[in-house]
Amino acid sequence: MTRTKNERGQVLVMTVIAMTVLLGMTAFVLDVGAWFHSKRQLQATADAAALAGAQALPDDPGTASQLALTYAGKNGGGVLGADVTITSTYQSNDTIAVGGKKTEPGFFSRILGVDNVDVKASAKAIVGPPAKALYVAPMVVSCDHDLIKNCNGKNTPQFNVPTTLPFSALGAPGAFGMLNLDGGQGTPGSSVEGAWILHGFNKYLALGDYYSDPGAKFSSQQVQGALDDRIGTELLFPVFRTLGGQGSNAQYDIIGWIGFHLTSYTTQGNNATLSGWFTQYIAQGILAGSGGSGGGSGAPGSFGVKSIQLIG
């Protein structure tokens, strides 16, 4: 009888110990989950702060740092001035790194002696001219335009200066300055070209050779309607260096991209003239693996268009 009572007492003690350990582990798991949630939020803040700061690079590192700090402060904090650094990867001041740190308290975990933990996150973004760009319009611009003069990658275009872009015979029979962006030699319909103007081409376009659209589309209602809708907005145009061949075999050598703010246009038969000015432009794009010298081999020329990517 006494032995049975002793065994029952031992079971009770073991049960209490097991319950205590189980509750402690459960409580610790809850805290760990809260810490991981905080880390995810801090990582999102660091990522967004790096992307925000990169918008001012490479031209203004000071503004880039301030943008990153301001954005982080408005979206959870945890980033100090010393946590933002500007470095050079492929060109001067083209990379921004943002670090974040928060001390998160432990509630249930204090049972196990863990009062708080340090949660950390880091992000790095790089900016540069894209080797591939998204939402490109099909009209080309010469790298030798009076306000560009950057066929060798050593000049900076003049931005925000009113100018015109003539689209007529550009040196090859059947070439009116409009591309077949889908890569074929055929003649896209006017509705297709109009959609590319209105929305931009919905795939990433790489640098290199593109066939001309040999059809004259500027007299079409679809193209003019698209241009009407784009007045007052910025378009992303391919920049070409050379044009060879003729008709459906004419090819433009695309060496970069440039932004153009469209203010008006006129058409005369198969020809058109666009009015506006060149702009600096942040495009959705994929960066080249090296610097920004011009060339159809994959290194884009610098025409005021840049893309931003998170790295590392």
N, C-alpha and C positions, 0 to 999 in steps of 0.2 A: 504494500500500500504506500509506504513512504517512498519507495523507488519510483513509483508511477508519478507521484506528486513532483519529485525532483526533475523527471524527464519533461513534465509539462512546463515547469518553470524554465528549463533550458530552452525549450522550443519557443516560449514567449519572448525570452531575451533575444534569441536569434532572429525572430520575426521582427522585433523592434529595430534591431541593428540593420537587417536587410531593408526594411521600409525606409529607414533614415538614409541609407546609402542610395536607394532607388530614387527617393525624393531629391536628394542632393544632385544626382546625375541628371535627373529630369530638369531641375532648375538650371543646372549648368548648360544643358543643351538649349534651353530657352534663351539664356544670355548669349551663347555662341551664335544662335540664329539672329539675334538683334545686332551683334557685332558684325556679322557678315552683311546684313542689310545696310548697316552704316557704311561699311567698306564699299559696297556697290554704289551707294549714293555719292560717296566721296570720289570714286573712280569716274562716275558720270560727270561730276563737277570738274574734275581735273581735265577730262577729255574735252568738254565743252569750253573750258577756259583756254586751253591750248589752241583750239580751233578759232576762238574769238580773237586771241592775240595774234595769231598768224595772219589775219587779214591785213594787218599793218606792215607786215614784213614783205620784202627785205628793206624797204625804204625808211621806216621809222621804228627802230627797236624800242625807243622810249614809250611811244604810244602803244606798241604791242604789249609791253609789260603791263602798262596801266589798264589796257583793255582786259587782259587776262585776270588781273586782280579785281577789277570792277565786276566782271562777270561772275567770278567765283564768290565774291562777297554777296551778290544778289541771289546766289543759288546754293546756299548751304555753308559757305565759308570754309575755313580750314586751310587757306592758302595765304602765306605771307610774302612780302616783297622778296625776301631771300630765297623763296621757293620757286621763283621764276627766273630762268636763265635763257639768254639768246646766244646761239652759237652758229657756226658756219659749217655746212655739210658739202654742198655742191657749189654754192655761191655765198658771198658775204651776207651774214645775218639772215639766213634762210630757214633756221630751225629754232623752235621755242620749246622749252621743257618746263612743265609745271608739276610741282610736288604738293601733296596735301597731307595733313596730319590732324587727327582729332583724338582726344582722350575720352573714351567711352566708359561710363561707370558700370560696375557689375552689381546686380541686385541680389538675385538668388545665389550667384556664384560666391558671394562673400562667405557663405557657409563653408566653402572650401578654401577660404583665405585669398580669393582673387577679388580685390577691390575695384580695379579698373584695368583696361588694356589700351594700348596705343594702336589706332587704326591708321594705316598709311595707304596712299595711292600715288601714282605718277603717270604722266602722259607726255608725249612728245609729238609735235606736228611740224611738218616741213612744207614749204611753199616753193613753187617754181612754175615755169611755163609748161603746160601739158603737152605730152607727146600724143595723147589721145584725148579727144574732147567729145562731150555729149551736147546734144541740142544745137548742132551747127546748122546755119542756113545755107542754101545752095549757091549763093552769089559770091564770086571771088573778088579779091582785091590784090592789086599788084604790090609787091614789096618795094617797087620803085616809085610809088605814089609820092607826090611832092611833099606830103606831110609825114611820110614814113621813111623812105630812103634807107632801108635796113635789110638789103638783100644779103649782106655779109655778116649780119648778127652783131654789128658793132655800133649801131646807132639807136637812139630812142625816138619813137614816133612823137609827133606833136599832138597832144590831146586837147579836146574842147575848143578846137579851132574850126569854124564853119568851113565846109568843103563840099564838093560834089563827087559822086562816083558815076562815071559814064559806063553804061552797059550797051555795047554795040559790037561790031566786029573787032575782036581784040587781037588780031594778028594772025588768025588762022581761019580759013573758010568754014563757016558753020559754027564758029565759037562765039557765043554772045555773052560769055561771062557767067554762065550757069552750069553747075555740075550735075552729073548723075551720081548721087551720093550712095546708091545701093551697090556700086561697084561694077555694074554691067556696062555694055556698050550700046544698049538700047536707048530709046527716047522715052523718058518718063512722061506720063500724061500731065496736063496742066493742073489737074486736081491734086496730083501727087506733089508736084513742085510747090503748089500753093500751100499744101499741108506742111511741107518742110519749112517754108518761110514762116508760116503762122506758129508752128509748134517747135521747130527745130527737128533735126534727124534724131530718132529715138534709139540710136545705137552709138557706141563709142567709135569715133573715126580716128584712124591713125594718120600720121604724116605719110607723104608719098605721092604717087601718081593717081590721078582721078580722071576718068573720061569726061569730056564735055557733053552736055546735053545739046545735041545739034539743033533741036527745035527752038524756034523763037517764041518764047512764052509770055513776054511782057505785054503783049496785046490781049492776052486772055483775061476773061472775067475772074477766073479763080485766082490767078496770080495778083491781079490788081486788088481784088477783095482782101487777100492776105496782107498785102502791103498797106492797105487802108487801116486794117486792124493793128498793124505794128507801128503806126505813126506814134511818136512819143515814147517809144520803148527802145531797148538796146537789143541788137541782133549780134550774133557771133558769126563772123565771116571767115572762111579759109583765106590764107595769104599765099599767093603763088609767086614763084620766081621765074619759071620758064613755061612756055606753051609750045607744044610741037604737034605735028600731024594736022589733020583736017577732018571736018565732018564728025562722024561717030568715032573716028580714030584719034581725034584731037585729045591731047592729054595735058593737064595742068600739074606741075610739080608743086605740091603743097608743102610749105616749110614752117607754117605756124598758123595762129589764129589771132583775130583782132576784133575788138568790140566796136560797134557803130550805133550811135544814137540817131534814129531816123526821124527827121522832122517833116519831110515832104518828098514827093517824087513826081516826075512827069514821064509820060510815054509818048513816043512818036513812031507809029508803025511797030516794027519789031524791036525797037530800041527803047532804052529807059535811062533816066538820070535820077539817082537817089541823092537827096540833100540831107546834111546833118553834120556830125562830127565824130571823130574817133574817141573812144573812151577806154579807160582802164576797166578791167572786167574780171570778175572772179567766176570761173567756169567750173562746172562739174567735169573733172578730167582725171587722167592717170598720168603721173609724172614720169619723165624720162629718168634713166638711171645715171645721167651725167648732167653737166651744165647746159647752158642755154645758147650755144652757138648755132647759127642757122644751118640747115641741111636736111635734105630729104631722107637721110639715112636713119632718122629716128630722134635726133637731138633738135628740139624745136627752137626757132628763133624767138627772140623776146619782142613781142608787139603789144605789151601792156596787159596781156591775158595771163592770169595765173590760176593755179589750182592748189588746194590744200589737202594734205593727207596726214592721218595719224600714222606714226611709225613706232616700232619698238614697243 
